[in-house]
Amino acid sequence: MIDNPTKTRSGEELNLTALQTYLNDTVPGFGLIDSVSQFPGGYSNLTYLLTTSNREYVLRRPPVGAKDIKGGHDMGREFRVLTMLQQAGYRKIPEPVVFCDDESIMGYPFYVMARVPGVILRAHTAPKLRIAPETMRRLSESLIDELVALHSLDIQQTGLIDLGKPDGYVQRQVSGWHKRYDAAQTDAIADMDTLSRYLNEQLPPEHPAPTLLHNDFKYDNVVVNPDDLTDIRAVLDWEMCTVGDPLMDLGTSLSYWAEAKDDAFRQTFNLTWLPGNLTRQEVARRYTDRSGRNVSNLLYYYVFGLFKNAVVLQQIYGRYKKGLTQDARFAALGQGVRVLARAGVQAVETETF
C-alpha cells in the first residue's frame, strides 16, 4: 500500500543535470541525487521522488501544456501556502524546501519539499487493500475531522486571510469555472449547460464566516500512518488552497465521495465506496456535529463540486485531444465529464446527495 513511484513517463523526464546544479547552488547540503522516479497517481501536476544519500524529497511541476490553462498549476502559490501553514503552526504538511520560478532552469516553475513517509490510499488499489470495515469507518471519520480542523484555523491571526478574497468567493468560483469550461470545451454536453444555469440561478447568500479552504480534500491527498491507517500524517496538494465559504470545501469533498451504489467511473475517484466508509449523508452529519455549522444548503455546494470536477476533467481531456500529452489514461476523461454532469443533474432533480 506504500505509494511507490515508478519509472518516469516518456515525455515527462526531468533535466537532472540542470536540477542538480540548481539545488546545489540554492539548498545547502542538498547532496547528490541518486535516483529520480515518478509518482503514477493523479491527473494534474506531475510529482517526482528525488532520493539522495541521506533524505528523500518530492518535486512538483506543472503538466505538459499547462500554460494553456490560465490561473492553473501555480507552483509558486502552492509553495507559498505550505510556507504560510508552517509558519501558522499547522504541522500536517510536508516541509517546504525551495521554489524555482526561473524557467530557464527546467523550462517550467517547480518546487521541492521533504517527503512524508507513509501510505497514500489510491482508488485503483481499492480491490487489493482488504481494509477492515471498522478501520475504514474510523479513517473516514478522521478525514472529516481533519477537514474540520483546517476550517478551524484562525485565518486572521495567522495571516492566512491573505491567500484570497472571501467576499464574493462563491459567485467568483461559479463564474470562473464556467469560463474555464468554455475555454476547454471540445463537445456539446447538455447536462453541463444545465448545471451551469442551476449554479447561477440558485447562488446562495453569503453568510458563513470564511475559513481556510483546501479545495481538493480527499483520501489520495493525505498521507496516513502505515501502522495505524486511521492516523493522518500529512495533507498534500495545496495548489487550490484559498479562503472562503467552508461549504465549498465540504461540497468538493462530497463530490469525490462515491458510494457503492454509484457508477464505476465515480468509484475510480476515491476509496469511499469500500465497506465501512461513511455515506455522503453521514459525512454531512459528522461535519455538522464537529464544526457546529449549518449545512442545510449543502446540495448546492455538492453540485458545484461535481461541476468543477467535470471541468477539471475537460481541461485534461482537452490537452489530450490537442496532442499535448500522450498519457493513455486521459482518453476516457471525455466520458467522465458526461458521467459527473449527469450525476449533478440527477442530484438537482432528486434534491439529494
PyMOL commands that set and color helices and strands:
alter all, ss='L'
color gray80, all
select helices_A, chain A and resi 16-26+66-68+75-87+103-106+123-129+133-151+155-158+160-163+169-184+190-201+219-221+246-256+264-267+280-291+298-321+328-350
alter helices_A, ss='H'
color red, helices_A
select strands_A, chain A and resi 35-38+46-51+56-61+96-100+110-114+211-213+222-225+228-235+242-244
alter strands_A, ss='S'
color yellow, strands_A
deselect
rebuild
show_as cartoon
